[in-house]
Amino acid sequence: MKIDLTGTTALVTGSTAGIGRAIAQGLGATGARVVINGRKPATVTAALEALRQAVPAGSFEGVAADVSTAAGCAALVAAVPAVDILVNNAGIFEPKDFFETPDEDWHRFFETNVMSGIRLSRAWMPGMLARNWGRIVFISSESGIHIPKEMIHYGTTKTAQLAVARGLAELTAGSGVTVNSVLPGPTRSDGVEGFLGAMAAQAGTTADAMAEGFVKQHRPTSLLQRFASVDEVANMVVYACSKQASATNGAALRVEGGIVRTIV
């Protein structure tokens, strides 16, 4: 299968590192014009340099905007008036005891993980429907199905993304627009790598050993029995954005290594 997205514009939020940057790189390799996004101009510039080195024939641009705020989303939309592909990847996570998680954290997580995708979909989806083609993908998580007790606030936002994506998909009936969610499991993104490194330093072990122990202890049903790579997740997202994925709509596509023990 050769995925060719030449002539399309794709925007990936939170794409200066980790899963987001891997998605941007994958989309760039298909011929799409890719707009990356991050909060800081310096990190956007650095990511653009890395992407252009990785995909010399790719077309990459960048916009610095904080999509966790309404003003940041508006600034991003003003900079890029229309997109054909929107990947709502921006997100934050933090293990925290439920009884020590204040309202401020709940609001911060909801604004970043949920409202960013709502605001951007509201801005760009009408144009997709008018053109009769488009792709929206929400990067959710297996934590949206199996809420982790160590970060209930995070899991709740990932469940909300699934609901929003499915609801938006209902609005696409009969069109060439699709809206799907992708559910990664534990993935060794930059943020997770730092998290593992910090835990490993405290425990006097390695990040690899900590990752293996984490899966066995916290995700024992994993069939993969390891963390996924960012490229493994990005491959599924690129497919969901492709023209070949035209019959995949309203779906929750799992890239979680078999942690979720259901057959549908």
C-alpha positions in Angstrom: 0.0 0.0 0.0 1.4 3.4 -1.0 -0.1 6.3 0.9 0.0 9.5 -1.2 -1.4 12.7 0.4 0.2 15.1 -2.1 -1.8 18.3 -2.3 -3.2 18.1 1.2 -2.5 20.2 4.2 -2.1 18.4 7.5 -1.8 20.0 11.0 -0.6 18.1 14.0 -0.9 19.7 17.4 1.8 19.2 20.1 4.2 17.9 17.4 7.6 19.2 18.4 8.5 15.9 20.0 7.3 12.4 20.7 4.3 10.8 19.1 3.3 14.2 17.5 6.6 14.6 15.7 6.6 11.0 14.5 3.1 11.6 13.1 4.3 14.8 11.4 7.3 12.9 9.9 5.1 10.1 8.7 2.6 12.5 7.0 5.5 14.5 5.5 6.8 11.3 3.9 3.4 10.8 2.1 3.7 14.2 0.3 1.4 16.2 2.6 2.2 19.8 3.5 2.6 19.4 7.2 2.2 22.2 9.8 3.6 21.4 13.2 2.7 23.1 16.4 4.1 23.7 19.8 4.0 26.3 22.5 7.5 27.8 22.1 9.0 29.2 19.0 12.4 27.7 19.8 11.1 24.1 20.1 9.1 24.6 16.9 12.2 25.7 15.0 14.3 22.8 16.4 11.5 20.3 15.4 11.3 21.8 11.9 15.1 21.3 11.5 14.9 17.7 12.6 11.9 17.0 10.3 13.5 18.5 7.3 16.7 16.4 7.9 14.6 13.3 8.3 12.4 13.9 5.2 14.4 16.2 2.8 11.7 16.1 0.2 9.0 16.9 2.7 7.1 20.2 3.1 7.1 21.3 6.8 6.0 24.6 8.4 5.5 25.5 12.0 3.3 27.7 14.2 4.0 28.4 17.8 0.6 28.6 19.7 -0.6 27.3 23.0 -3.6 25.2 22.1 -4.5 24.7 25.8 -6.2 28.1 25.6 -8.9 29.5 23.4 -6.6 32.4 22.4 -3.9 30.0 21.3 -6.3 27.9 19.2 -7.6 31.1 17.6 -4.1 32.2 16.8 -3.3 28.8 15.2 -6.5 29.0 13.1 -5.7 32.5 12.0 -2.2 31.3 10.9 -3.6 28.3 9.0 -7.1 29.1 7.7 -7.8 25.7 6.3 -6.5 22.2 6.7 -7.5 18.8 5.2 -6.1 16.7 8.0 -6.2 17.6 11.7 -4.4 15.4 14.2 -5.4 16.4 17.7 -2.3 15.2 19.5 -1.5 17.9 22.1 -1.9 16.5 25.5 -0.5 16.3 29.0 -0.3 13.6 31.6 0.8 13.4 35.3 0.4 10.6 37.8 -1.3 12.1 40.8 -3.4 10.8 43.7 -7.1 11.5 43.2 -7.5 13.0 46.6 -4.6 15.4 46.0 -5.8 16.5 42.6 -7.3 20.0 42.9 -10.0 21.5 40.6 -7.2 23.5 38.9 -5.6 20.4 37.6 -8.9 18.9 36.4 -9.5 22.2 34.5 -6.0 22.3 33.1 -6.1 18.7 31.8 -9.6 19.2 30.3 -8.6 22.4 28.5 -5.4 20.9 27.1 -6.5 17.4 26.3 -10.2 17.9 25.3 -11.0 21.5 24.5 -8.0 22.0 22.2 -9.5 19.3 19.9 -13.0 20.6 20.2 -12.0 24.2 19.3 -9.8 23.2 16.4 -12.4 20.7 15.0 -15.1 23.4 15.3 -12.9 25.8 13.3 -11.7 23.5 10.5 -14.3 20.7 10.1 -16.9 22.8 8.3 -14.3 23.5 5.5 -13.7 19.7 5.2 -17.4 19.1 4.9 -17.7 21.8 2.3 -14.9 20.3 0.3 -16.3 16.8 0.9 -12.9 15.4 2.1 -11.0 15.5 5.3 -9.6 13.6 8.2 -9.7 14.3 11.9 -7.9 12.0 14.3 -7.9 12.4 18.1 -4.9 10.8 19.9 -6.7 9.2 22.9 -5.3 6.4 25.0 -6.1 3.0 26.4 -6.4 4.9 29.6 -9.6 6.2 28.2 -11.0 2.6 28.5 -9.1 1.4 31.5 -8.9 4.5 33.7 -5.6 4.3 35.7 -6.1 4.8 39.4 -2.8 6.8 39.5 -4.2 9.5 37.2 -7.9 9.4 37.0 -8.1 13.0 35.8 -6.0 12.0 32.7 -8.0 9.0 32.0 -11.2 11.0 32.2 -10.0 13.4 29.5 -9.1 10.5 27.2 -12.6 9.0 27.6 -14.0 12.4 26.7 -11.9 12.5 23.5 -13.5 9.2 22.4 -17.0 10.7 23.0 -16.2 13.9 21.1 -14.6 12.0 18.1 -17.6 9.6 17.8 -20.1 12.5 18.0 -18.2 14.4 15.3 -18.1 11.3 13.1 -21.9 11.2 13.2 -21.9 14.7 11.6 -20.0 13.3 8.6 -22.6 10.8 7.4 -22.6 10.6 3.6 -19.5 12.7 3.2 -15.8 12.1 2.4 -14.8 13.3 5.9 -13.9 10.8 8.6 -13.3 11.3 12.4 -11.5 8.6 14.3 -9.6 8.1 17.6 -6.3 6.3 18.0 -5.6 4.7 21.4 -1.9 4.2 22.1 -0.8 2.2 25.1 2.5 2.9 27.0 4.7 4.5 24.4 8.3 5.7 24.8 7.8 9.3 23.8 10.1 12.0 25.0 7.8 12.9 27.9 7.6 9.2 29.0 11.3 8.7 28.5 11.9 11.5 31.0 9.4 10.1 33.4 11.1 6.6 33.2 14.5 8.1 33.6 13.5 10.0 36.7 12.0 6.9 38.3 15.0 4.8 37.3 17.4 7.2 38.9 15.4 7.0 42.2 15.3 3.3 42.0 19.0 2.9 41.0 18.2 1.0 37.8 17.9 1.7 34.0 15.1 3.3 32.0 14.8 0.0 30.0 14.4 -2.0 33.2 11.9 0.5 34.6 9.9 0.3 31.4 9.7 -3.5 31.5 8.7 -3.4 35.2 6.1 -0.8 34.5 4.3 -2.9 31.9 4.4 -6.0 34.0 3.2 -4.2 37.1 0.7 -1.7 35.7 -0.3 -3.2 32.4 -0.1 -7.0 33.0 -2.6 -7.8 30.3 -0.3 -6.4 27.6 0.4 -8.9 24.8 3.2 -6.7 23.5 4.9 -6.9 26.9 6.8 -3.7 26.2 6.4 -0.1 25.5 5.5 0.8 21.9 7.7 3.1 19.9 6.4 6.5 18.6 6.8 5.2 15.0 4.5 2.3 15.7 1.8 4.6 16.9 2.4 7.1 14.0 2.0 4.3 11.4 -1.6 3.8 12.5 -2.3 7.5 12.5 -0.9 8.0 9.0 -3.1 5.2 7.8 -6.2 6.8 9.5 -5.4 10.0 7.6 -5.0 8.3 4.3 -7.3 8.1 1.3 -7.3 4.3 1.7 -9.0 4.7 5.1 -12.2 6.0 3.6 -14.4 3.3 5.2 -12.9 3.8 8.7 -15.0 6.3 10.5 -16.2 6.8 14.0 -13.7 4.1 15.1 -11.4 3.8 18.1 -8.3 2.3 16.7 -6.2 0.6 19.3 -2.4 0.6 19.2 -2.0 -0.5 22.8 -0.4 -3.8 22.4 -3.4 -5.9 23.5 -3.8 -4.4 27.0 -7.6 -4.1 26.5 -9.0 -7.6 26.8 -12.0 -7.3 24.5 -12.5 -8.6 20.9 -14.3 -5.4 19.7 
